[in-house]
Amino acid sequence: MKKQIGVIVIIVLGIFSLGFFISPKTFFSETYSYPNVVEDKINNDVLQNDILETKENNLDIDKEEPKKEVKNKSKKNQETINTKEEDIKKDTNVVTKTDELEELEFQYEKYGTKFYKGYYYNLETKSDGTKEKTLQYTIPVVIDASLFDGTAKSMREEAVSLVNQNMDKYNEMLKYVNEYRKEVGVSPVELDLELSIIATIRAMEMAYTDNVSHTRPNGSKCFTIFKDLELNQPNYAGENIAGGYNTVQLVSEGWKKSEGHYQNIINSKFTKVGFGVFQLKGTSYGTYWAQMFTN
């Protein structure tokens, strides 16, 4: 009797589990479709389970040789190690404190993000109170994204131009996507111009805020961009994003190696795709990528 009850319980649980897996509603909410997506983050010099690639430093740092400082030590300081306190007080060139000083020179502003040139100094305070500033290095581009105010509509015109410029890259990426789909017997997706504009805006949003995230700068989910552009909201969509890759091949292979992103790429429900790439100096990753899939 106990064995029969156990068999019945196992059968019931099996049917329940199968129904949970194949239920369209559950499948919709648990896959990488609106509104749920798998987020990837890239951390500096660390490769974790949800990381595509180690972060690359894309800042161009122009280092300058620091000025050589000649310290005029007193004769007594040169002759003996046991220097008396009064002798140190007489030596006005003894450095008592060294700080790093940052000076930013404003260059321009775009979409509320401000761009500066950074100068970094060693600031030495001597025992007599005088200060000496020595330039250590410069950074050509330093950004402040705290006041970013770009919108999908305000960025659309630039995105359209970028799509035309990057069409060779997008066609190359399409080959990788459809190659991966062919490997698992899934029909190819078509490259969609409007989705590429959307994906390009998403790449621009991440670049101008220096943040790789499925959450948009205004705090909303990535798929709200359809509404912002007054487009019909798809009932099934997925987004892949990345930062720090230099080529289409590298980012495509990175997505393939990441299970969540790979599942978006080979999802048989998707029939259309758009791609976006945007480069911006002074940011943490330099290059930002996006893929937007819909049915």
C-alpha atoms as an extended CHARMM CRD file, in Angstrom:
* protein
*
       295  EXT
         1         1  MET       CA              0.0000000000        0.0000000000        0.0000000000  PROA      1               0.0000000000
         2         2  LYS       CA              2.8200000000        2.4210000000        0.9160000000  PROA      2               0.0000000000
         3         3  LYS       CA              4.5690000000        1.6250000000       -2.3650000000  PROA      3               0.0000000000
         4         4  GLN       CA              1.3880000000        2.4000000000       -4.3230000000  PROA      4               0.0000000000
         5         5  ILE       CA              0.9620000000        5.7470000000       -2.5280000000  PROA      5               0.0000000000
         6         6  GLY       CA              4.6060000000        6.5940000000       -3.2400000000  PROA      6               0.0000000000
         7         7  VAL       CA              4.1980000000        5.8240000000       -6.9430000000  PROA      7               0.0000000000
         8         8  ILE       CA              1.0570000000        7.9810000000       -7.1380000000  PROA      8               0.0000000000
         9         9  VAL       CA              2.8360000000       10.9300000000       -5.4470000000  PROA      9               0.0000000000
        10        10  ILE       CA              5.7750000000       10.6720000000       -7.8540000000  PROA      10              0.0000000000
        11        11  ILE       CA              3.4330000000       10.6040000000      -10.8730000000  PROA      11              0.0000000000
        12        12  VAL       CA              1.4900000000       13.6520000000       -9.6210000000  PROA      12              0.0000000000
        13        13  LEU       CA              4.6610000000       15.6160000000       -8.9430000000  PROA      13              0.0000000000
        14        14  GLY       CA              6.0050000000       14.6750000000      -12.3590000000  PROA      14              0.0000000000
        15        15  ILE       CA              2.8470000000       15.9020000000      -14.1070000000  PROA      15              0.0000000000
        16        16  PHE       CA              2.9210000000       19.1320000000      -12.0820000000  PROA      16              0.0000000000
        17        17  SER       CA              6.5970000000       19.7530000000      -12.9350000000  PROA      17              0.0000000000
        18        18  LEU       CA              5.9980000000       19.0990000000      -16.6350000000  PROA      18              0.0000000000
        19        19  GLY       CA              3.0720000000       21.4900000000      -16.6880000000  PROA      19              0.0000000000
        20        20  PHE       CA              5.1850000000       24.1970000000      -14.9950000000  PROA      20              0.0000000000
        21        21  PHE       CA              7.8600000000       23.8050000000      -17.6520000000  PROA      21              0.0000000000
        22        22  ILE       CA              5.6750000000       23.8310000000      -20.7460000000  PROA      22              0.0000000000
        23        23  SER       CA              3.0610000000       26.3220000000      -19.5580000000  PROA      23              0.0000000000
        24        24  PRO       CA              3.2240000000       29.2790000000      -22.0020000000  PROA      24              0.0000000000
        25        25  LYS       CA              2.5760000000       31.7960000000      -19.2340000000  PROA      25              0.0000000000
        26        26  THR       CA              5.2980000000       30.4100000000      -16.9820000000  PROA      26              0.0000000000
        27        27  PHE       CA              7.7090000000       30.0030000000      -19.9030000000  PROA      27              0.0000000000
        28        28  PHE       CA              7.0810000000       33.6210000000      -20.8680000000  PROA      28              0.0000000000
        29        29  SER       CA              7.9180000000       34.9740000000      -17.4440000000  PROA      29              0.0000000000
        30        30  GLU       CA             10.8400000000       32.6730000000      -16.6920000000  PROA      30              0.0000000000
        31        31  THR       CA             12.7280000000       33.0470000000      -19.9440000000  PROA      31              0.0000000000
        32        32  TYR       CA             14.6680000000       36.0910000000      -21.0930000000  PROA      32              0.0000000000
        33        33  SER       CA             11.6040000000       37.8730000000      -22.3270000000  PROA      33              0.0000000000
        34        34  TYR       CA              9.7380000000       40.9550000000      -21.2730000000  PROA      34              0.0000000000
        35        35  PRO       CA              9.9020000000       41.8830000000      -18.4860000000  PROA      35              0.0000000000
        36        36  ASN       CA             12.5400000000       39.4550000000      -17.1560000000  PROA      36              0.0000000000
        37        37  VAL       CA             16.0980000000       39.3140000000      -18.4500000000  PROA      37              0.0000000000
        38        38  VAL       CA             19.3860000000       37.9240000000      -17.2520000000  PROA      38              0.0000000000
        39        39  GLU       CA             21.8120000000       40.6940000000      -16.3750000000  PROA      39              0.0000000000
        40        40  ASP       CA             25.5340000000       40.4860000000      -17.0060000000  PROA      40              0.0000000000
        41        41  LYS       CA             28.1280000000       42.5910000000      -15.2450000000  PROA      41              0.0000000000
        42        42  ILE       CA             31.7960000000       42.9350000000      -15.9790000000  PROA      42              0.0000000000
        43        43  ASN       CA             34.0760000000       43.3840000000      -12.9990000000  PROA      43              0.0000000000
        44        44  ASN       CA             37.6600000000       44.5570000000      -13.1510000000  PROA      44              0.0000000000
        45        45  ASP       CA             40.1320000000       41.6650000000      -13.5440000000  PROA      45              0.0000000000
        46        46  VAL       CA             37.6400000000       39.0990000000      -12.2030000000  PROA      46              0.0000000000
        47        47  LEU       CA             35.7990000000       36.4770000000      -14.2380000000  PROA      47              0.0000000000
        48        48  GLN       CA             32.6970000000       35.2850000000      -12.3880000000  PROA      48              0.0000000000
        49        49  ASN       CA             29.7730000000       33.0830000000      -13.3730000000  PROA      49              0.0000000000
        50        50  ASP       CA             27.7250000000       35.9760000000      -14.7480000000  PROA      50              0.0000000000
        51        51  ILE       CA             30.6300000000       37.7560000000      -16.4230000000  PROA      51              0.0000000000
        52        52  LEU       CA             31.3120000000       37.6880000000      -20.1330000000  PROA      52              0.0000000000
        53        53  GLU       CA             34.8420000000       39.0260000000      -20.1160000000  PROA      53              0.0000000000
        54        54  THR       CA             37.2530000000       40.8160000000      -17.8500000000  PROA      54              0.0000000000
        55        55  LYS       CA             36.9520000000       44.5770000000      -17.9300000000  PROA      55              0.0000000000
        56        56  GLU       CA             39.3000000000       46.3770000000      -20.2510000000  PROA      56              0.0000000000
        57        57  ASN       CA             40.7740000000       49.7430000000      -19.4200000000  PROA      57              0.0000000000
        58        58  ASN       CA             40.0410000000       51.9540000000      -22.4150000000  PROA      58              0.0000000000
        59        59  LEU       CA             41.3770000000       55.2020000000      -20.9750000000  PROA      59              0.0000000000
        60        60  ASP       CA             44.2900000000       56.6760000000      -22.8830000000  PROA      60              0.0000000000
        61        61  ILE       CA             46.6400000000       57.8620000000      -20.1510000000  PROA      61              0.0000000000
        62        62  ASP       CA             49.3910000000       60.2220000000      -21.1970000000  PROA      62              0.0000000000
        63        63  LYS       CA             51.9940000000       59.9640000000      -18.4900000000  PROA      63              0.0000000000
        64        64  GLU       CA             54.5730000000       62.6680000000      -18.0570000000  PROA      64              0.0000000000
        65        65  GLU       CA             57.8700000000       62.2050000000      -16.3150000000  PROA      65              0.0000000000
        66        66  PRO       CA             57.6510000000       63.7440000000      -12.8490000000  PROA      66              0.0000000000
        67        67  LYS       CA             59.9670000000       66.6250000000      -12.1910000000  PROA      67              0.0000000000
        68        68  LYS       CA             63.0840000000       65.6350000000      -10.3340000000  PROA      68              0.0000000000
        69        69  GLU       CA             63.2620000000       67.4180000000       -7.0470000000  PROA      69              0.0000000000
        70        70  VAL       CA             66.6390000000       68.2220000000       -5.5790000000  PROA      70              0.0000000000
        71        71  LYS       CA             66.5250000000       68.4240000000       -1.8280000000  PROA      71              0.0000000000
        72        72  ASN       CA             69.1220000000       70.7680000000       -0.3310000000  PROA      72              0.0000000000
        73        73  LYS       CA             70.0010000000       68.9500000000        2.8430000000  PROA      73              0.0000000000
        74        74  SER       CA             72.0320000000       70.7120000000        5.5240000000  PROA      74              0.0000000000
        75        75  LYS       CA             75.6860000000       69.7770000000        5.8530000000  PROA      75              0.0000000000
        76        76  LYS       CA             75.0720000000       68.2240000000        9.2210000000  PROA      76              0.0000000000
        77        77  ASN       CA             72.3160000000       66.0170000000        7.7650000000  PROA      77              0.0000000000
        78        78  GLN       CA             74.7960000000       64.7440000000        5.1970000000  PROA      78              0.0000000000
        79        79  GLU       CA             77.5050000000       64.0080000000        7.7560000000  PROA      79              0.0000000000
        80        80  THR       CA             75.5760000000       62.1740000000       10.4530000000  PROA      80              0.0000000000
        81        81  ILE       CA             72.5050000000       59.9670000000       10.8480000000  PROA      81              0.0000000000
        82        82  ASN       CA             71.8330000000       61.2630000000       14.3440000000  PROA      82              0.0000000000
        83        83  THR       CA             70.3280000000       64.5420000000       13.1850000000  PROA      83              0.0000000000
        84        84  LYS       CA             69.0930000000       66.8120000000       15.9300000000  PROA      84              0.0000000000
        85        85  GLU       CA             65.5570000000       68.1810000000       15.8920000000  PROA      85              0.0000000000
        86        86  GLU       CA             66.7530000000       71.7710000000       15.5900000000  PROA      86              0.0000000000
        87        87  ASP       CA             68.7060000000       70.9030000000       12.4380000000  PROA      87              0.0000000000
        88        88  ILE       CA             65.5250000000       69.5030000000       10.7940000000  PROA      88              0.0000000000
        89        89  LYS       CA             63.6700000000       72.7140000000       11.5640000000  PROA      89              0.0000000000
        90        90  LYS       CA             66.4050000000       74.7110000000        9.8510000000  PROA      90              0.0000000000
        91        91  ASP       CA             66.0890000000       72.5890000000        6.6890000000  PROA      91              0.0000000000
        92        92  THR       CA             63.1090000000       74.2250000000        4.9190000000  PROA      92              0.0000000000
        93        93  ASN       CA             63.1150000000       71.6970000000        2.0590000000  PROA      93              0.0000000000
        94        94  VAL       CA             62.0490000000       68.6840000000        4.1380000000  PROA      94              0.0000000000
        95        95  VAL       CA             58.7420000000       67.3900000000        2.7320000000  PROA      95              0.0000000000
        96        96  THR       CA             56.1750000000       66.7450000000        5.4500000000  PROA      96              0.0000000000
        97        97  LYS       CA             53.1000000000       65.7570000000        3.4110000000  PROA      97              0.0000000000
        98        98  THR       CA             52.2570000000       64.6280000000       -0.1370000000  PROA      98              0.0000000000
        99        99  ASP       CA             48.7140000000       64.6450000000       -1.5770000000  PROA      99              0.0000000000
       100       100  GLU       CA             47.2780000000       63.9670000000       -5.0150000000  PROA      100             0.0000000000
       101       101  LEU       CA             45.4910000000       66.9050000000       -6.6000000000  PROA      101             0.0000000000
       102       102  GLU       CA             42.9470000000       66.5480000000       -9.4030000000  PROA      102             0.0000000000
       103       103  GLU       CA             42.1140000000       69.4270000000      -11.7150000000  PROA      103             0.0000000000
       104       104  LEU       CA             39.4450000000       69.0620000000      -14.4360000000  PROA      104             0.0000000000
       105       105  GLU       CA             39.3090000000       71.2220000000      -17.5430000000  PROA      105             0.0000000000
       106       106  PHE       CA             35.8170000000       71.3180000000      -19.0930000000  PROA      106             0.0000000000
       107       107  GLN       CA             35.7030000000       70.2420000000      -22.7500000000  PROA      107             0.0000000000
       108       108  TYR       CA             32.0620000000       69.8080000000      -23.8100000000  PROA      108             0.0000000000
       109       109  GLU       CA             28.6470000000       68.4750000000      -22.7940000000  PROA      109             0.0000000000
       110       110  LYS       CA             26.3040000000       66.0500000000      -24.5790000000  PROA      110             0.0000000000
       111       111  TYR       CA             22.9770000000       64.6240000000      -23.3850000000  PROA      111             0.0000000000
       112       112  GLY       CA             23.7530000000       66.1770000000      -20.0080000000  PROA      112             0.0000000000
       113       113  THR       CA             26.9900000000       64.1970000000      -19.6280000000  PROA      113             0.0000000000
       114       114  LYS       CA             30.0030000000       66.4570000000      -19.1660000000  PROA      114             0.0000000000
       115       115  PHE       CA             33.4510000000       65.7490000000      -20.5720000000  PROA      115             0.0000000000
       116       116  TYR       CA             36.6740000000       67.0330000000      -19.0260000000  PROA      116             0.0000000000
       117       117  LYS       CA             40.4140000000       66.6950000000      -19.4260000000  PROA      117             0.0000000000
       118       118  GLY       CA             41.9750000000       65.5420000000      -16.1800000000  PROA      118             0.0000000000
       119       119  TYR       CA             45.2650000000       66.7320000000      -14.7390000000  PROA      119             0.0000000000
       120       120  TYR       CA             46.7330000000       64.8680000000      -11.7700000000  PROA      120             0.0000000000
       121       121  TYR       CA             49.4330000000       66.3670000000       -9.5740000000  PROA      121             0.0000000000
       122       122  ASN       CA             51.4790000000       65.5270000000       -6.5340000000  PROA      122             0.0000000000
       123       123  LEU       CA             51.0340000000       68.3570000000       -4.0620000000  PROA      123             0.0000000000
       124       124  GLU       CA             53.9380000000       68.5150000000       -1.6060000000  PROA      124             0.0000000000
       125       125  THR       CA             53.6390000000       70.5580000000        1.5420000000  PROA      125             0.0000000000
       126       126  LYS       CA             56.9930000000       71.4280000000        3.0680000000  PROA      126             0.0000000000
       127       127  SER       CA             57.8310000000       72.0450000000        6.6850000000  PROA      127             0.0000000000
       128       128  ASP       CA             57.8250000000       75.8140000000        6.1790000000  PROA      128             0.0000000000
       129       129  GLY       CA             54.2460000000       75.7290000000        4.8470000000  PROA      129             0.0000000000
       130       130  THR       CA             55.0990000000       76.2330000000        1.1950000000  PROA      130             0.0000000000
       131       131  LYS       CA             53.4980000000       73.9420000000       -1.4120000000  PROA      131             0.0000000000
       132       132  GLU       CA             54.9030000000       72.5690000000       -4.6250000000  PROA      132             0.0000000000
       133       133  LYS       CA             52.6890000000       71.0700000000       -7.3540000000  PROA      133             0.0000000000
       134       134  THR       CA             54.1940000000       68.5110000000       -9.7410000000  PROA      134             0.0000000000
       135       135  LEU       CA             52.2380000000       67.1300000000      -12.7210000000  PROA      135             0.0000000000
       136       136  GLN       CA             52.2270000000       63.3210000000      -12.6810000000  PROA      136             0.0000000000
       137       137  TYR       CA             49.9240000000       62.4220000000      -15.5910000000  PROA      137             0.0000000000
       138       138  THR       CA             46.9170000000       63.5290000000      -17.6060000000  PROA      138             0.0000000000
       139       139  ILE       CA             43.7660000000       61.7050000000      -18.7460000000  PROA      139             0.0000000000
       140       140  PRO       CA             42.4230000000       63.0090000000      -22.0790000000  PROA      140             0.0000000000
       141       141  VAL       CA             38.7670000000       62.3150000000      -21.2380000000  PROA      141             0.0000000000
       142       142  VAL       CA             37.0670000000       62.2260000000      -17.8450000000  PROA      142             0.0000000000
       143       143  ILE       CA             33.2610000000       62.0680000000      -17.7910000000  PROA      143             0.0000000000
       144       144  ASP       CA             30.6110000000       63.1250000000      -15.3060000000  PROA      144             0.0000000000
       145       145  ALA       CA             27.3320000000       61.3390000000      -16.0730000000  PROA      145             0.0000000000
       146       146  SER       CA             25.4960000000       62.4520000000      -12.9460000000  PROA      146             0.0000000000
       147       147  LEU       CA             23.3110000000       64.8900000000      -14.9060000000  PROA      147             0.0000000000
       148       148  PHE       CA             22.5950000000       62.7020000000      -17.9450000000  PROA      148             0.0000000000
       149       149  ASP       CA             19.2820000000       63.7970000000      -19.4610000000  PROA      149             0.0000000000
       150       150  GLY       CA             19.2050000000       61.9800000000      -22.8110000000  PROA      150             0.0000000000
       151       151  THR       CA             15.9540000000       60.4110000000      -23.9620000000  PROA      151             0.0000000000
       152       152  ALA       CA             15.2070000000       57.7940000000      -26.6010000000  PROA      152             0.0000000000
       153       153  LYS       CA             13.6800000000       60.4600000000      -28.8390000000  PROA      153             0.0000000000
       154       154  SER       CA             16.5420000000       62.9260000000      -28.4270000000  PROA      154             0.0000000000
       155       155  MET       CA             19.1030000000       60.2170000000      -29.2460000000  PROA      155             0.0000000000
       156       156  ARG       CA             17.2110000000       58.6640000000      -32.1410000000  PROA      156             0.0000000000
       157       157  GLU       CA             18.6170000000       60.9060000000      -34.8840000000  PROA      157             0.0000000000
       158       158  GLU       CA             22.2060000000       60.0820000000      -33.9400000000  PROA      158             0.0000000000
       159       159  ALA       CA             21.2920000000       56.4000000000      -33.6110000000  PROA      159             0.0000000000
       160       160  VAL       CA             19.9050000000       56.3150000000      -37.1770000000  PROA      160             0.0000000000
       161       161  SER       CA             23.1880000000       57.7420000000      -38.4650000000  PROA      161             0.0000000000
       162       162  LEU       CA             25.1930000000       55.2060000000      -36.4330000000  PROA      162             0.0000000000
       163       163  VAL       CA             23.1470000000       52.2900000000      -37.7560000000  PROA      163             0.0000000000
       164       164  ASN       CA             24.0110000000       53.3240000000      -41.3160000000  PROA      164             0.0000000000
       165       165  GLN       CA             27.6950000000       53.6400000000      -40.3910000000  PROA      165             0.0000000000
       166       166  ASN       CA             27.8150000000       50.3040000000      -38.5650000000  PROA      166             0.0000000000
       167       167  MET       CA             25.7960000000       48.1840000000      -40.9710000000  PROA      167             0.0000000000
       168       168  ASP       CA             28.8490000000       46.0860000000      -41.9010000000  PROA      168             0.0000000000
       169       169  LYS       CA             29.3440000000       45.2010000000      -38.2250000000  PROA      169             0.0000000000
       170       170  TYR       CA             25.6540000000       44.4070000000      -37.8080000000  PROA      170             0.0000000000
       171       171  ASN       CA             25.6540000000       42.1140000000      -40.8410000000  PROA      171             0.0000000000
       172       172  GLU       CA             28.7400000000       40.3780000000      -39.4410000000  PROA      172             0.0000000000
       173       173  MET       CA             27.0020000000       39.9200000000      -36.0890000000  PROA      173             0.0000000000
       174       174  LEU       CA             23.9290000000       38.5400000000      -37.8530000000  PROA      174             0.0000000000
       175       175  LYS       CA             26.1110000000       35.8010000000      -39.3840000000  PROA      175             0.0000000000
       176       176  TYR       CA             27.2830000000       34.7360000000      -35.9270000000  PROA      176             0.0000000000
       177       177  VAL       CA             23.7430000000       34.7410000000      -34.5170000000  PROA      177             0.0000000000
       178       178  ASN       CA             22.3150000000       32.6690000000      -37.3480000000  PROA      178             0.0000000000
       179       179  GLU       CA             25.3120000000       30.3340000000      -37.3260000000  PROA      179             0.0000000000
       180       180  TYR       CA             24.6600000000       29.5900000000      -33.6360000000  PROA      180             0.0000000000
       181       181  ARG       CA             20.9560000000       29.0690000000      -34.3570000000  PROA      181             0.0000000000
       182       182  LYS       CA             21.7300000000       26.7290000000      -37.2730000000  PROA      182             0.0000000000
       183       183  GLU       CA             23.9290000000       24.6090000000      -35.0100000000  PROA      183             0.0000000000
       184       184  VAL       CA             20.8710000000       23.7350000000      -32.8900000000  PROA      184             0.0000000000
       185       185  GLY       CA             18.4190000000       23.4730000000      -35.7910000000  PROA      185             0.0000000000
       186       186  VAL       CA             16.6560000000       26.8160000000      -35.2320000000  PROA      186             0.0000000000
       187       187  SER       CA             15.4490000000       29.0390000000      -38.0790000000  PROA      187             0.0000000000
       188       188  PRO       CA             17.4730000000       32.2040000000      -38.7770000000  PROA      188             0.0000000000
       189       189  VAL       CA             16.3730000000       35.6440000000      -37.6000000000  PROA      189             0.0000000000
       190       190  GLU       CA             16.1270000000       38.6910000000      -39.8360000000  PROA      190             0.0000000000
       191       191  LEU       CA             18.0100000000       41.9180000000      -39.2210000000  PROA      191             0.0000000000
       192       192  ASP       CA             15.4690000000       44.6420000000      -38.4780000000  PROA      192             0.0000000000
       193       193  LEU       CA             16.3190000000       48.3130000000      -39.0090000000  PROA      193             0.0000000000
       194       194  GLU       CA             14.0250000000       49.6870000000      -36.2890000000  PROA      194             0.0000000000
       195       195  LEU       CA             15.2900000000       47.1570000000      -33.7530000000  PROA      195             0.0000000000
       196       196  SER       CA             18.8600000000       48.1560000000      -34.6460000000  PROA      196             0.0000000000
       197       197  ILE       CA             17.9950000000       51.7950000000      -33.9290000000  PROA      197             0.0000000000
       198       198  ILE       CA             16.5730000000       50.6970000000      -30.5750000000  PROA      198             0.0000000000
       199       199  ALA       CA             19.6310000000       48.5690000000      -29.7600000000  PROA      199             0.0000000000
       200       200  THR       CA             21.9400000000       51.4320000000      -30.7550000000  PROA      200             0.0000000000
       201       201  ILE       CA             20.1240000000       53.8360000000      -28.4330000000  PROA      201             0.0000000000
       202       202  ARG       CA             20.4880000000       51.2830000000      -25.6520000000  PROA      202             0.0000000000
       203       203  ALA       CA             24.2550000000       51.1060000000      -26.3120000000  PROA      203             0.0000000000
       204       204  MET       CA             24.3970000000       54.9220000000      -26.2590000000  PROA      204             0.0000000000
       205       205  GLU       CA             22.4770000000       55.0600000000      -22.9650000000  PROA      205             0.0000000000
       206       206  MET       CA             24.9790000000       52.7170000000      -21.3560000000  PROA      206             0.0000000000
       207       207  ALA       CA             27.9710000000       54.5980000000      -22.7490000000  PROA      207             0.0000000000
       208       208  TYR       CA             26.8360000000       58.0920000000      -21.7330000000  PROA      208             0.0000000000
       209       209  THR       CA             26.0710000000       56.8700000000      -18.2110000000  PROA      209             0.0000000000
       210       210  ASP       CA             29.1120000000       54.5470000000      -18.0580000000  PROA      210             0.0000000000
       211       211  ASN       CA             26.9460000000       51.6640000000      -16.8790000000  PROA      211             0.0000000000
       212       212  VAL       CA             26.3080000000       48.2230000000      -18.3810000000  PROA      212             0.0000000000
       213       213  SER       CA             22.7810000000       47.4010000000      -17.2480000000  PROA      213             0.0000000000
       214       214  HSD       CA             19.3770000000       46.2340000000      -18.4710000000  PROA      214             0.0000000000
       215       215  THR       CA             17.9520000000       49.0430000000      -16.3410000000  PROA      215             0.0000000000
       216       216  ARG       CA             17.7710000000       52.2670000000      -18.2990000000  PROA      216             0.0000000000
       217       217  PRO       CA             19.1300000000       55.6000000000      -16.9660000000  PROA      217             0.0000000000
       218       218  ASN       CA             15.6180000000       56.6750000000      -15.9150000000  PROA      218             0.0000000000
       219       219  GLY       CA             15.2780000000       53.5560000000      -13.7550000000  PROA      219             0.0000000000
       220       220  SER       CA             12.8890000000       51.6590000000      -16.0460000000  PROA      220             0.0000000000
       221       221  LYS       CA             13.3970000000       48.2600000000      -17.6990000000  PROA      221             0.0000000000
       222       222  CYS       CA             15.1160000000       48.0990000000      -21.0810000000  PROA      222             0.0000000000
       223       223  PHE       CA             11.9110000000       47.2170000000      -22.9470000000  PROA      223             0.0000000000
       224       224  THR       CA             10.2400000000       50.5440000000      -22.0780000000  PROA      224             0.0000000000
       225       225  ILE       CA             12.2270000000       52.0240000000      -24.9450000000  PROA      225             0.0000000000
       226       226  PHE       CA              9.5190000000       50.8000000000      -27.3630000000  PROA      226             0.0000000000
       227       227  LYS       CA              6.9180000000       52.9550000000      -25.6210000000  PROA      227             0.0000000000
       228       228  ASP       CA              9.2860000000       55.9370000000      -25.4570000000  PROA      228             0.0000000000
       229       229  LEU       CA              9.6930000000       55.7680000000      -29.2350000000  PROA      229             0.0000000000
       230       230  GLU       CA              5.9110000000       55.3280000000      -29.6670000000  PROA      230             0.0000000000
       231       231  LEU       CA              6.3390000000       51.8380000000      -31.1050000000  PROA      231             0.0000000000
       232       232  ASN       CA              4.1630000000       48.8000000000      -30.4740000000  PROA      232             0.0000000000
       233       233  GLN       CA              5.3190000000       46.8970000000      -27.4190000000  PROA      233             0.0000000000
       234       234  PRO       CA              6.3100000000       43.3460000000      -28.4540000000  PROA      234             0.0000000000
       235       235  ASN       CA              4.7640000000       40.5430000000      -26.4470000000  PROA      235             0.0000000000
       236       236  TYR       CA              8.0170000000       38.6090000000      -26.4790000000  PROA      236             0.0000000000
       237       237  ALA       CA             11.4690000000       40.1760000000      -26.4730000000  PROA      237             0.0000000000
       238       238  GLY       CA             14.9810000000       39.6690000000      -25.1950000000  PROA      238             0.0000000000
       239       239  GLU       CA             18.0560000000       41.8440000000      -24.7560000000  PROA      239             0.0000000000
       240       240  ASN       CA             21.7550000000       40.9710000000      -24.6260000000  PROA      240             0.0000000000
       241       241  ILE       CA             24.2740000000       43.6200000000      -23.5890000000  PROA      241             0.0000000000
       242       242  ALA       CA             28.0310000000       43.8030000000      -23.0670000000  PROA      242             0.0000000000
       243       243  GLY       CA             30.8790000000       46.2260000000      -22.6110000000  PROA      243             0.0000000000
       244       244  GLY       CA             34.6170000000       46.1590000000      -23.2230000000  PROA      244             0.0000000000
       245       245  TYR       CA             34.8130000000       43.9830000000      -26.3420000000  PROA      245             0.0000000000
       246       246  ASN       CA             36.7500000000       45.3620000000      -29.3090000000  PROA      246             0.0000000000
       247       247  THR       CA             35.3220000000       43.2790000000      -32.1440000000  PROA      247             0.0000000000
       248       248  VAL       CA             32.1000000000       41.6450000000      -33.3020000000  PROA      248             0.0000000000
       249       249  GLN       CA             33.7660000000       38.2380000000      -33.1030000000  PROA      249             0.0000000000
       250       250  LEU       CA             34.8490000000       38.6720000000      -29.4710000000  PROA      250             0.0000000000
       251       251  VAL       CA             31.4980000000       39.9030000000      -28.1990000000  PROA      251             0.0000000000
       252       252  SER       CA             29.6030000000       37.2340000000      -30.1680000000  PROA      252             0.0000000000
       253       253  GLU       CA             31.7800000000       34.4650000000      -28.7480000000  PROA      253             0.0000000000
       254       254  GLY       CA             31.4220000000       35.9710000000      -25.2790000000  PROA      254             0.0000000000
       255       255  TRP       CA             27.6380000000       35.8650000000      -25.4990000000  PROA      255             0.0000000000
       256       256  LYS       CA             27.7510000000       32.2870000000      -26.7600000000  PROA      256             0.0000000000
       257       257  LYS       CA             29.7840000000       31.2150000000      -23.7250000000  PROA      257             0.0000000000
       258       258  SER       CA             27.2760000000       32.8140000000      -21.3380000000  PROA      258             0.0000000000
       259       259  GLU       CA             24.2680000000       30.5070000000      -20.9040000000  PROA      259             0.0000000000
       260       260  GLY       CA             21.5840000000       33.1770000000      -20.4490000000  PROA      260             0.0000000000
       261       261  HSD       CA             22.7060000000       35.2120000000      -23.4480000000  PROA      261             0.0000000000
       262       262  TYR       CA             23.1720000000       32.1160000000      -25.5840000000  PROA      262             0.0000000000
       263       263  GLN       CA             19.5810000000       31.0710000000      -24.8220000000  PROA      263             0.0000000000
       264       264  ASN       CA             18.3860000000       34.4360000000      -26.1350000000  PROA      264             0.0000000000
       265       265  ILE       CA             20.3770000000       33.9400000000      -29.3310000000  PROA      265             0.0000000000
       266       266  ILE       CA             19.0280000000       30.4400000000      -30.0700000000  PROA      266             0.0000000000
       267       267  ASN       CA             15.4640000000       31.0560000000      -28.8260000000  PROA      267             0.0000000000
       268       268  SER       CA             13.1510000000       29.6760000000      -31.5310000000  PROA      268             0.0000000000
       269       269  LYS       CA             10.3980000000       32.1720000000      -30.6400000000  PROA      269             0.0000000000
       270       270  PHE       CA             12.4960000000       35.0890000000      -31.8990000000  PROA      270             0.0000000000
       271       271  THR       CA             12.2080000000       35.9680000000      -35.5870000000  PROA      271             0.0000000000
       272       272  LYS       CA             13.7970000000       39.4420000000      -35.7250000000  PROA      272             0.0000000000
       273       273  VAL       CA             16.8650000000       41.0650000000      -34.2000000000  PROA      273             0.0000000000
       274       274  GLY       CA             18.5420000000       44.4650000000      -34.0270000000  PROA      274             0.0000000000
       275       275  PHE       CA             22.1290000000       45.2820000000      -33.0550000000  PROA      275             0.0000000000
       276       276  GLY       CA             23.7830000000       48.2940000000      -31.4860000000  PROA      276             0.0000000000
       277       277  VAL       CA             27.3670000000       49.3360000000      -30.7940000000  PROA      277             0.0000000000
       278       278  PHE       CA             28.6900000000       52.6390000000      -29.4650000000  PROA      278             0.0000000000
       279       279  GLN       CA             32.1810000000       53.7570000000      -28.5090000000  PROA      279             0.0000000000
       280       280  LEU       CA             32.9310000000       56.5530000000      -26.0590000000  PROA      280             0.0000000000
       281       281  LYS       CA             36.3400000000       57.5370000000      -24.7120000000  PROA      281             0.0000000000
       282       282  GLY       CA             36.6670000000       58.1450000000      -21.0070000000  PROA      282             0.0000000000
       283       283  THR       CA             34.2100000000       55.4110000000      -20.0430000000  PROA      283             0.0000000000
       284       284  SER       CA             35.0300000000       52.2460000000      -18.1110000000  PROA      284             0.0000000000
       285       285  TYR       CA             34.5340000000       49.8990000000      -21.0670000000  PROA      285             0.0000000000
       286       286  GLY       CA             35.0870000000       52.0810000000      -24.1230000000  PROA      286             0.0000000000
       287       287  THR       CA             32.7610000000       50.0230000000      -26.3430000000  PROA      287             0.0000000000
       288       288  TYR       CA             29.1490000000       49.1180000000      -25.5330000000  PROA      288             0.0000000000
       289       289  TRP       CA             27.0510000000       46.4780000000      -27.3280000000  PROA      289             0.0000000000
       290       290  ALA       CA             23.3710000000       45.5290000000      -27.4250000000  PROA      290             0.0000000000
       291       291  GLN       CA             21.1720000000       42.9440000000      -29.1420000000  PROA      291             0.0000000000
       292       292  MET       CA             17.3840000000       43.2490000000      -29.1360000000  PROA      292             0.0000000000
       293       293  PHE       CA             15.3410000000       40.1910000000      -30.1500000000  PROA      293             0.0000000000
       294       294  THR       CA             11.5550000000       40.0900000000      -30.7830000000  PROA      294             0.0000000000
       295       295  ASN       CA              8.9750000000       37.8320000000      -32.4110000000  PROA      295             0.0000000000
